[in-house]
Amino acid sequence: MIRCVSGGEWYLSPPDTTFHGILLRLKDKKMKKSVIQAVIFDMGGVLLRTEDSSPRERLALSLGITRQALEEAVFLSPSSKMAEVGEISEAEHWKIVLNQLGVPEEEQISFREAFWSGDRVDLRLVEWLRSLRPAYKTGLLSNAWDEARNAVQTRFGFLDVFDVSLFSAEVKMRKPDERFYRLILERLGVEPEEAVFVDDFPLNIEAASRLGMRAIHFRNPDQALMEVQDLLNHRST
C-alpha cells in the first residue's frame, strides 16, 4: 500500500496491479533480500585516471587543436568504437586517428607514449579492492582495446586484485551492451542483485541498474568509496 496526498489529505492507495507494477515489486523485493557477493569496477576514468593533463595539452597544441578535440578523436571516433569490440586492432585505430590528425608516421609511436604519460593508477582504490577478498569477489569491466591488458599489467600491475577482468575487445562486446554485464556476472558466479557496479559514464550506470545491479556513478574516489562501503556495511538491504 502506498500513501498518497490529494487535496492536503492522506489516504492509502491500492498497489499497482498491472503486470509492470508486479514485476517492479518483485524486483525490489528480490534486491532487498539479496546479499552482495561481488564488487565490479570500471577502469578508465575510475581506477586509472589522467591526473597530469599537460602531456595531452602539449600534443594538442602541436596539432593546433584543443585537448578535448584530441581526446574525442582518440576515444570517441568510429575507429575507437570498432577497436573496443575487436573489429580492428588498437594499432590500426591509432594509425587511422594519427593519420587524420596529420602526425608524421615516424612520430606516431612517441605520440602514443606521450598521450598516456599523464595517467596514474589510484593505489588507494586498488588496495581497498584487494582488501575485499576473499569476503567478496572482485571484477573489472572495461571498454578497452586489444592491447589494454598487456599495457596495464606491464605499466601498473594491478590486475591481480580481480577475480575476473574483462576487456571489451577480447570478448567483442562493450558497455552498455547487456551481454557484457551478464558475462562478468556469469564468470563471477553471481546474480545481478548480488553485485555492486562502479562506472563514470551515466549510460553504463543506467544499463547496469536496468539489469538489477546496484550501480554507483563514480564522481571522485571518496564519494565512490563511501557509497560502495555503505552498501557493503548493509550487505542485505
C-alpha positions as CSV (number, residue, x, y, z in Angstrom):
1,M,0.0,0.0,0.0
2,I,1.3,3.5,-0.9
3,R,0.5,6.7,0.9
4,C,-0.6,9.5,-1.4
5,V,-1.7,13.1,-0.9
6,S,-4.8,14.5,-2.5
7,G,-6.1,18.0,-1.6
8,G,-4.0,18.0,1.5
9,E,-5.5,14.8,2.8
10,W,-3.6,11.5,3.2
11,Y,-5.1,8.2,2.1
12,L,-3.9,4.7,1.3
13,S,-3.9,3.8,-2.4
14,P,-4.1,0.3,-3.7
15,P,-0.9,-1.2,-5.1
16,D,-0.3,-1.1,-8.8
17,T,-1.8,-4.4,-10.0
18,T,-0.6,-4.1,-13.6
19,F,1.9,-6.6,-14.9
20,H,4.7,-3.9,-14.9
21,G,3.8,-2.9,-11.3
22,I,4.0,-6.5,-10.1
23,L,7.4,-7.0,-11.8
24,L,8.8,-3.8,-10.2
25,R,7.7,-5.0,-6.7
26,L,9.1,-8.5,-7.3
27,K,12.4,-6.9,-8.4
28,D,12.5,-4.6,-5.4
29,K,11.7,-7.5,-3.1
30,K,14.5,-9.6,-4.6
31,M,17.1,-6.8,-4.3
32,K,16.1,-6.3,-0.7
33,K,16.7,-9.9,0.1
34,S,19.9,-10.3,-2.0
35,V,23.2,-10.4,-0.2
36,I,26.1,-8.6,-2.0
37,Q,28.7,-11.0,-3.2
38,A,30.7,-9.1,-5.7
39,V,32.2,-5.6,-6.4
40,I,32.8,-4.7,-10.1
41,F,34.8,-1.6,-11.2
42,D,35.3,0.2,-14.5
43,M,38.9,1.0,-15.3
44,G,39.4,4.2,-17.4
45,G,38.3,7.3,-15.5
46,V,37.9,5.3,-12.3
47,L,40.9,3.2,-11.3
48,L,43.1,4.7,-14.0
49,R,42.8,8.4,-14.5
50,T,44.6,11.2,-16.3
51,E,46.0,13.1,-13.3
52,D,48.5,15.1,-15.4
53,S,46.9,16.7,-18.4
54,S,50.0,18.6,-19.5
55,P,51.3,15.9,-22.0
56,R,48.0,15.9,-23.9
57,E,47.8,19.7,-23.7
58,R,51.2,19.9,-25.4
59,L,50.3,17.3,-28.0
60,A,47.0,19.2,-28.8
61,L,48.9,22.5,-29.1
62,S,51.4,21.0,-31.5
63,L,48.4,20.0,-33.7
64,G,46.6,23.3,-33.4
65,I,43.6,21.8,-31.6
66,T,42.2,21.6,-28.1
67,R,42.9,18.8,-25.7
68,Q,39.2,18.0,-25.7
69,A,39.2,17.6,-29.5
70,L,42.3,15.4,-29.3
71,E,40.7,13.1,-26.7
72,E,37.4,13.0,-28.7
73,A,39.4,11.9,-31.8
74,V,41.2,9.1,-29.8
75,F,38.2,7.9,-27.7
76,L,35.0,8.8,-29.5
77,S,35.9,8.3,-33.2
78,P,34.3,5.5,-35.2
79,S,37.6,3.6,-35.3
80,S,37.8,3.7,-31.4
81,K,34.4,2.0,-31.2
82,M,35.5,-0.6,-33.7
83,A,38.6,-1.3,-31.7
84,E,36.6,-1.6,-28.5
85,V,34.8,-4.5,-29.9
86,G,37.8,-6.1,-31.6
87,E,36.8,-5.3,-35.2
88,I,40.2,-3.6,-35.7
89,S,43.3,-3.6,-33.6
90,E,44.5,-0.8,-31.4
91,A,47.4,-0.2,-33.7
92,E,45.0,0.1,-36.7
93,H,42.9,2.6,-34.7
94,W,45.8,4.8,-33.7
95,K,47.1,4.8,-37.3
96,I,43.7,6.0,-38.6
97,V,43.4,8.7,-36.0
98,L,47.0,10.0,-36.2
99,N,46.9,10.0,-40.0
100,Q,43.8,12.1,-39.9
101,L,45.4,14.5,-37.4
102,G,48.5,14.8,-39.7
103,V,51.0,13.2,-37.3
104,P,54.0,12.0,-39.3
105,E,54.5,8.3,-39.3
106,E,57.9,8.5,-37.7
107,E,56.4,10.4,-34.7
108,Q,53.4,8.2,-34.1
109,I,54.9,5.8,-31.6
110,S,56.3,8.7,-29.4
111,F,52.9,10.5,-29.8
112,R,51.1,7.4,-28.4
113,E,53.5,7.1,-25.5
114,A,53.2,10.8,-24.6
115,F,49.4,10.6,-24.8
116,W,49.3,8.1,-22.0
117,S,52.1,9.5,-19.9
118,G,49.9,11.5,-17.6
119,D,47.8,8.5,-16.5
120,R,48.0,7.3,-12.9
121,V,46.5,4.3,-11.1
122,D,44.6,5.0,-7.9
123,L,46.6,2.9,-5.5
124,R,44.2,3.6,-2.6
125,L,41.3,2.1,-4.6
126,V,43.4,-0.8,-5.8
127,E,44.4,-1.7,-2.2
128,W,40.9,-1.3,-1.0
129,L,39.7,-3.7,-3.6
130,R,42.5,-6.1,-2.6
131,S,41.3,-5.9,1.0
132,L,37.8,-7.1,0.0
133,R,39.0,-10.5,-0.9
134,P,38.1,-13.2,-0.1
135,A,35.0,-11.9,1.6
136,Y,33.8,-10.5,-1.8
137,K,34.5,-11.4,-5.4
138,T,36.0,-8.6,-7.4
139,G,35.7,-7.8,-11.1
140,L,36.9,-5.4,-13.7
141,L,34.7,-4.5,-16.7
142,S,36.3,-2.2,-19.2
143,N,35.7,-0.8,-22.7
144,A,39.2,-1.1,-23.9
145,W,41.3,-2.0,-27.0
146,D,43.1,-5.2,-27.6
147,E,46.5,-4.1,-26.2
148,A,45.0,-2.9,-22.9
149,R,45.5,-5.9,-20.7
150,N,49.2,-6.2,-21.5
151,A,49.8,-2.5,-21.3
152,V,48.0,-2.1,-18.0
153,Q,49.7,-5.1,-16.4
154,T,53.1,-4.1,-17.7
155,R,52.9,-0.5,-16.6
156,F,50.7,-0.6,-13.5
157,G,50.4,-4.3,-12.5
158,F,47.1,-4.2,-10.6
159,L,45.0,-6.8,-12.4
160,D,45.8,-9.4,-9.8
161,V,43.3,-7.7,-7.4
162,F,40.5,-9.0,-9.6
163,D,38.9,-12.5,-9.7
164,V,37.7,-11.7,-13.2
165,S,38.9,-8.9,-15.6
166,L,37.1,-8.4,-18.9
167,F,38.2,-6.1,-21.7
168,S,35.7,-5.4,-24.4
169,A,38.0,-6.0,-27.4
170,E,38.8,-9.5,-26.1
171,V,35.1,-10.6,-25.9
172,K,33.8,-8.4,-28.8
173,M,31.1,-6.6,-26.8
174,R,31.2,-3.3,-24.9
175,K,29.2,-1.4,-22.3
176,P,26.3,-0.6,-22.2
177,D,25.5,-3.9,-24.0
178,E,23.6,-6.1,-21.5
179,R,25.5,-9.2,-22.6
180,F,28.8,-7.7,-21.4
181,Y,27.4,-7.2,-17.9
182,R,25.9,-10.7,-17.9
183,L,29.2,-12.2,-19.0
184,I,31.1,-10.9,-16.0
185,L,28.2,-11.8,-13.7
186,E,28.4,-15.4,-15.1
187,R,32.2,-15.6,-14.7
188,L,31.9,-14.3,-11.1
189,G,29.1,-16.7,-10.4
190,V,26.7,-14.1,-9.0
191,E,23.2,-12.7,-9.8
192,P,22.8,-9.1,-10.9
193,E,21.2,-8.2,-7.5
194,E,24.3,-9.6,-5.7
195,A,26.8,-7.2,-7.5
196,V,27.8,-3.6,-7.0
197,F,29.0,-1.9,-10.2
198,V,31.0,1.4,-10.3
199,D,31.5,3.4,-13.5
200,D,32.0,7.0,-14.5
201,F,29.6,7.0,-17.5
202,P,25.9,7.5,-16.8
203,L,24.8,5.3,-19.8
204,N,26.8,2.4,-18.3
205,I,25.3,3.0,-14.9
206,E,21.8,3.1,-16.3
207,A,22.3,-0.2,-18.1
208,A,23.6,-1.9,-15.0
209,S,20.7,-0.6,-13.0
210,R,18.2,-1.9,-15.5
211,L,19.7,-5.3,-15.2
212,G,19.3,-5.2,-11.4
213,M,22.8,-4.5,-10.3
214,R,23.5,-1.9,-7.6
215,A,25.1,0.8,-9.7
216,I,27.2,3.7,-8.4
217,H,28.1,6.6,-10.6
218,F,31.8,7.4,-10.0
219,R,32.4,11.2,-9.5
220,N,35.5,11.0,-7.3
221,P,37.3,8.4,-5.2
222,D,36.0,9.5,-1.8
223,Q,32.4,9.6,-3.0
224,A,32.6,6.2,-4.7
225,L,34.3,4.5,-1.7
226,M,31.7,5.9,0.7
227,E,28.8,4.7,-1.4
228,V,30.2,1.3,-2.0
229,Q,31.2,0.8,1.6
230,D,27.7,1.9,2.7
231,L,26.2,-0.9,0.6
232,L,28.7,-3.4,1.9
233,N,28.0,-2.4,5.5
234,H,24.4,-3.3,4.8
235,R,25.1,-6.5,2.8
236,S,21.4,-7.3,2.6
237,T,19.4,-4.1,2.4
